[in-house]
């Protein structure tokens, strides 16, 4: 009889909850999954989970469950079959697979059983238009599934392309009873037009197989004709729907508005309303009593009419986008009126401005009615027109809403963007300790004091987004093309002044927000070819490497040349 005593690690791994937690910690967070699935972080996570699944039986099922939870395209599953024929090239939004069959023959029973053992683990699938497969292969799959679903426990189906090739076969394969979230596209970029009869037939087919849906999102790459909106009427059969989201090109007619008004389960609505050409507006008075979140596109008259007519007692999140015909005075007046109506219950407010006006929006004036609401947790303003915002305005917002989790103030007209002092990041962090996502315009780090001996704030913010600036010469910093000549890059990187400014700025950002996700860092994501963003990103990566690998006395950032002859900008640490 063995006297072997279990070690503490063995006892811990004998607990299923511990094993599950280890596997879950290796997963890419769902809110990052779509944007980083091609990154090194994604590949490392996948490889680690695959190795873990092969380690022992205790880890096999939990690791496989996490590994196969999300599929970015159906080919990831089909390539398990020997009969699978990979398409030429790589998957991208500009690639449409050729007419060759994805499956060259019907799989045998053993190979099909192996595919099913993985298919049952899939919870989310993206059916990109660029990763479609041919109808003949779908018929093979349908035959093997005997009329049942290909992914029997699928919960989320995203980017489902309703195209002429779509038919009842796809409805059977992709809409199991477990499906709760569906996002569809009516007209993809590669199609010239969509017949409304086809849209309505396919939508009825979807509703008949997925009447249990809770969330439905309908998007479009093209403007939809107003008379095609009647094609959406089949959604009235979704009796338990909780969220409806329509692209801004779809104007909901009276039938759908009245239907949504009377729904007792609807919690979120996103749509465009336009009643300016109607002889009589639909009767929605006192409706939408269960609505908690609403996002509206339209004229100032229609948006104000909606909020004045409906019950707003349950509204927590409000987002409005005024059409391009709105002038600035009308926008300010309407925004103030809407905020006064919904202010008692508001937690989140988002304003998107696309009006045809050269006048600058006075930000603080537009949100004055809700500045005295301490319950605001999310505030977003996005504009293509200039915004009048100062450091004092930002501090006023931070002081008013100390429970903020999201603060986004941004517009796309960089030429007229006011520069805010970089030091404002620390002021925001001190006043908003719960902040998780911060998006600001241009920040200037020129006058930052030396950061080597500054105390570490250690804030929990993970998403930081801004345009970094430190010098006044726009030709050096705002160039759309990063110079590719190695000598030029080396000269810039060894410049005495600029790297020291960016190193100081990186130390400043890192001591405030050490948990900022560098895989999703804004300086990588937004205009990484801009000099300031590239330099700041390089220094932040080096500082993060130092913290993970240990301390070092000197920091050097240099340029090198890759094997393919291209330029590689690398961060190096020397102890």
N, C-alpha and C positions, 0 to 999 in steps of 0.2 A: 504493500500500500504506500502510495507516494505521500511524502510529508511536505511537498512543495507549498510554500505560502505565497499568496498573491501579493504582488507589489502594489503600491498605491496607484500607479498608472494603470495596471491591469484591473484593479477594482473600479477605477473611474471609467475605463472603457467598457466595463461590463454593464454600465448604465446606458440604456438606449438614448436617453435625453442628451447625454454628453456627446455620444457619437453623432446624433442628429445636429447638435449645435456646431460641432467641428465642421461638418459638411456644409451647413448653411453659411458659416463664416467665409467659406471659399467662393460663394456665389457672388456674381455681379449684382449690385442692387438694381431693382426693377426700374428706378427712375433714371439710371445711367445706362441701362442695357441697350437701348436703341442707338445711342450715340457713340458707344465705345466698343461695339461688337467686333471691330476690325483691329482694335488696339492690342498692344502687348499684354495689357492687363487681362483682356478677354482670353487671349490664347493661353496665358499662364494659368488662369483659373480653370479652363477646360482641361488642360494637360494634367494639372494637379488632381482634379476630381477623377479623371480617367485612371491615373495611377493608383489613387486611393481605392477605387472600386475593385482593382485587381489585387489589393493587399491581403484581404481576408474576408470571410463571409459577413463578419459583423459590420464592415464598412461598405460592402457591395451594394446593397439595396439603398441605403441613405445617399451614397455618393451618386449612384445612377439616377435617383429621383431628382437630385439637384442638377445633374449634368444634362438631362433630357427635358427639363421643365420648360425651357424656351427653345423654339426653333425659329431661326431667321428666314428660312425658306424650306419648302417641302423636300427639296433635293437632299437636305441633310439626313432625312429619314430614308429616302428611296435608295441612296447609295449603299445601304446595307445589303441590297439584293445583288446577286451576281449578274442578273439581267439588266442592271441599270447602265445606261449609256450616258456618260457626262457630256453636257453641251460644250461646244467650242467657246473659248474665251473665258472670261470671268463674269460673275454676276455684278451688275451695276444698274443704275436707273436708266442708262441709255442702251442697255442690252436687252433685246427680246429674243428668246431662244428660237432656233431654227425649227423647221417643220419635222425634223427627224424625231422618231419616237424615243421617249426617255426610257422606256422598257422594251427590250428587244423581243421578249417572249413572256409567257405566263410563268411566274415563279413556282417552284415545287413546294410541297407542303412544309418541308423542314425549314427552308429559307423563309417562307412566309410566317411560320411560327416564331422564328427569331425576330423578324421585323415587328410582329405584334407585341412581343415582350418589351420592346422599347416604345412602341407607339402608345401603349397604355399609360406611360409616364408623362406624356406631353400635356402641358396645361395651356401653353400659349403658342400660337403660330402666326407668322407674318406671311401673307400670300401676296408678295409684291408682284405688280404687273410684269416686272423684268425677270421673274423667276417662274413664270407659268410653265406648265407642261402640256403636251398635246392631248387631244381628245381620245386617241386610241389608247394611250397609257391610262387615262382615267377609267376607261371602260374595263381594262384589265384589273385595275384596283377594285372597281365596283364588283366585278365578278368574284374576286377573292374575298371581298367583305360580305358577300351574300346579301347585299342590300343594306347592311349595317354601316355605322360610321367607321372611318379609317382611324380616327383618334377618339376612342370612346369616352375619354375623360377630359376632353378639351373644354377649357373655360373661357378663353379669350381668343378670338379670331380677328386679326388686324389687317388693314390694307386690302381687304377682300375686293378684288376687281370684278365688277359686273360688266362683262364684255360679251360680244357675240358668241364666244366659245362657251360661255357659262350656260349650264343647263341643269336639269334635275339631278344628274349624276353627282355634281358638286354639292348640291344641297344635301343629298343622302350621306355623302362622305364627310362633310365638314360641319354638320349641325347636329351633334349629339344632344341628348337631354341635359347634359351638364353645362352646355354653352350658356354663358350669362352676358358676355360682352362681345359686341360685333361692331367693327368699323368697316364701312363699304365705300367704294368709289364708283360713281356712275359712268364717268367718261374719262378714260385715261388719255394721256398726251398723244398716244399713237393712233387715236381714233378721230376721224373728222367730225363725226356727229353720233348721236344716240337717238334711236327712235323711242318715243315715249311709250309705245306699246310694249317694246322689249323690256324697258325699265320696269313697267308695272307688272308684267308677267313674272320677271325674275324676283321682284320684291315680294309678290304674293307667294312665290315658291319658298322664299326664305322664311316669311312669316308662318307659313303652314308647317314648316319643320322646326322653327325656333320660336314658337309663341311664348316660350318661357323666358325670353330675353329680359334682362334688367337694364342694360345699357346699349343704346344704338347711336352710332355716329355716322353721318352721311356727308361725304366730302366730294369735291369736284375740282378738276384741273382746268375746267373751262366754264365760262358763263352759261348758265342753264336758262333756256327760254321760259318766260313766266308761265306760259300755258302748260309747261311740262310738270309743274308742281302738283297737278292732279295725280300724277303717277305715284306720288307718295302716300296716297290715301290708304293703301293696305296696312300701314302701320297702326291704324285704328284698332286692328285686331290684337295688338300687343297689350293685353289688359293689365299686366303687372309691371309695365315699364316704369323705371325709376329715373332714367336720364335720356334725354333726346338732344342730339347736337347736330345742327344742320350748317353746311357751309354758307358763307355770307351771300353767295350767288342765288340761294334758294329763298324766295319770298313766300312765306306760309300764307295760304289762302284762308278764308273764313272758316271753312270746314275743319281744317286742322287746328286752327287757333281755338275754336269752340270745343273741339275734342280735348285738347290739352287743358283747357280751362276746367273741365269737369273731371279730370283724372284725379283720383284720390291717392295714387301712388307716386305721381311725378314729383321728383325732388330737384331735378336740374333741367333747365331749358336753355339752349343756345340757338338763336335763329335771327333772320332778318324780317322786319315787318315794314310794310309800305302800304298805307291806306290813302295816300294823297289823291289817287285817281278814283277812289271808291265813292259812290253816292251816299253810302251809309257804312259806318264802321261796325264791325261785329260786336255783339254784346258779350263782353267778358267781365262785366262788373261783379266784383266780389269773388271772382274765380281765382284759381291757382293758390288755394289756401294751404296746400302742403309744400309749395315751392320754397326751397332753401337757397338755391343758387340760380342766377339768371345772367345770361350774356346776350345783349341785344345789339343789332346793327340796324341803322336807319336814320331817318331825319329827326331833328330835335322835337318836332311836333308829335311824331309817332311814339318816340321813346317816352316823352313826358306823359302822353295819353295812356300808355300801357301802365306806367307806375301809378298814375292817378286812379285807374280803373280797378286794378287787381288788389287782392288782399296781400299786404306786405308783412304781416305779423311774424311769419316764419323765415323771412329772407335774411340770410347771413352774408352771402357773397353776391356782389353786383359788379358787372362789367358792361361798359357801354362803348360803342364805336359810332360816332356821328359821321354821316356821309360827307362827301367832298363839297357839297353845295352850302354847307354851314359856314357862316361867318363867325369871327371870334366873339363878338358881343353876344350873339345868339347861343354860342357854345357855353360861354360863362354863365349866362342866365339859366339855360336849361340844366346844366350840371348842378348849379346851386339848388334849383327846384327839385331835381331828383334826389339829391342828398338830403334835403329837408324831409322828403317823404319817407325815406328808408332809414333815417339815421338811428332810430330807436333800437334796432336789432342788428345793425351792421357790424360785421367782423372783417370783411375784405372788400376793397374797392379797386377797380381797374378801369383806367381811361385810356383809350387809344384814339389818337387824333390824326386824321388824314385829310383835313380840310384844305381847300385851295386858298391859303392866306399867307402873306409874308409877315404878318404881325406876330410878335412874340407872345406866347402864352404866359401870363403871370401865375405861376403854379400855386403859390400860397393862397391867392385870392380865389382860385377855382375850387379849393377844398375847404374853405373856411367853415362851412356848416358842420364839418365832422372833426375839427381839430380838438374839440372838447370831449370827444369820445375816447376814453382810455382803453376801450375794448378792441380797437382795431389791431389785427394781427398781420394783415397783408395789404400793402399799398403798391400799386403799379401804375405808372404813367409812361406811355410810349407814344412818340410823336414824330412826324416828319416835318413839323414846323419848329422853329426855335422855341426854347423854353427859357423863361426868365427864372433862374434859380441861383441863389447865392449860398454861401456857407451858413449864413444866419438862417436861411430858410430850411436847410437840411437839419440844423440844430433844433429849430422850432418843431419840426416833424418828429425828430428823435425824442425830444422832451415830452411831446404830447402823447406819443404811443410807445411806451417803454416795453410793451409786450409784443412788439413787432417780431415776426418770424421771417417775413419777406419784405424787402424794400427795393423797388426797381424804379429808377428815374432815368429815362434814356430817350434820346432822339437821334435821328440818323443824319442830320445836317451838321456834320462836324466842323464845317468852316465857321459856323456861328455858335458853336458850342462854348459855353463859358467854362473856363478852367477853374476847378476847385482845388484848394490846397490839399496835398496828400495827407497832411496831418488830420484831416477830417475823419479819416478811417478810425483813428483812435477815439475821437470824440463820440462817434456813432457806437463803437464797440462798448464803451463805458456806459452809455445810456440805454443800450438795447442788448442786455445780456443773453436774450433768447434768440437773437437773430441767427438765421440759418442760411439765407440767401441775400446777397447785396449786389445791386447793379447800379452803377453811377456813370455820369459822363466822363469827360477828360479830367484826370487828376495830375497835378503838377508836383513833382517831388524835389524840385530844385532847392527849396529852403528847409529841407528836413535837417534837424540836428543829428549829429553822429549817434548811431544806434547801438554801438558796441556795449554800452553800459546801461542801456535803458531797461527798466523792469519788464519782465515777460507777463503779458496779460492772459495768455492761454485761453482765448475765446473759442467757442465750439462751432463757429461759422465754417461751412464746408464749400459754399458756392460764392465765388467772388468774381465780379465782372466789371471791367472798366477799361478805358483807353489811357495808357500811361504816357506822360510827356515830361520832359525835363529840359529841353533846349528850345530855343526860339526859332531856329531855322527850319521851316516846314519842308524844304527840299530834302533835308537829311532824314527827317522822321516820318513824313507822311507820304513818302514815295510808295506807289503801288507795287513796285518791282524791287525786290531785295537784290543788291549787287552780287553777282555770282563770281566775280574775279577774286581769286584767293588772296592776292596781294592787298586788294582794297579792304577785304574783310579783316585780314590780320592787322592792317593799319588802324581800322576803327576799333577793334577789340583791344588794342594796346594803347589807345588814346588815354592820356593821363586823366582828363576830366570826366568824360562820359561814363566809363565803367565804374568809377568810384561813386558816381551818383546812383547808378543802377544797383550796385552792390548795397549801398546804404538803404535804398528803397526796398530791396529784397529782404534785408535784415529786418526792416520795419514791418513789412507785411508778415513775415514769418513769426516774429515775436508776438504779433497780435493774433494771428490766425494760423497756428501750426497745423490745424487739421484741414486746411483747404486742400481739396482734391486736385492734385496736379494733372491727373489724367483728363479732368474736365476743366482745367484751369482756363480762365478767360483769355489769358495772354497766349495760350496755345490755340484756343478755339477761335478767337477773333483776331484777324489780321496779324497772324504770327510773323508775317514778313515785315511788319513795321519794326523799325529799329528798337524803339523803347520796349515793345512787347516781347521781342525776341531776347533782348538782353536781360530783362527782368525775369523771364521764364528760365533762362539758363542759370542765373544766379540762384533762383529759388530751388531749382533741381539740385544744384551743388550743396546748398545749405541743408536740404532734406537728406541728401546722401551722407553728409557729415553727421547729422543727428542719428541716422540709422546705423552707421558704421563706426562711430566713435569720434572723438575730438581730433582736430588738427590745428596747426599753428598758422599755416599760410593757405590762402585760396588763390588759385590761378584759373582763369578762363581763357582758353585758346582755341584756335581754328586748326583743323587738319584736313586731309584730303582722303576721300573714300577710295576703295579699290576700283570703283567704276569711273573714277575721275571727277566725281562731283564733290561739292564742299560739305564737310561735316563740322558742325559747331559742337564742341564737347566741353563738358565741365569736368575739371580735374581737381582732386584734393591731394595736398602734399603735407605730410606730418613732419 
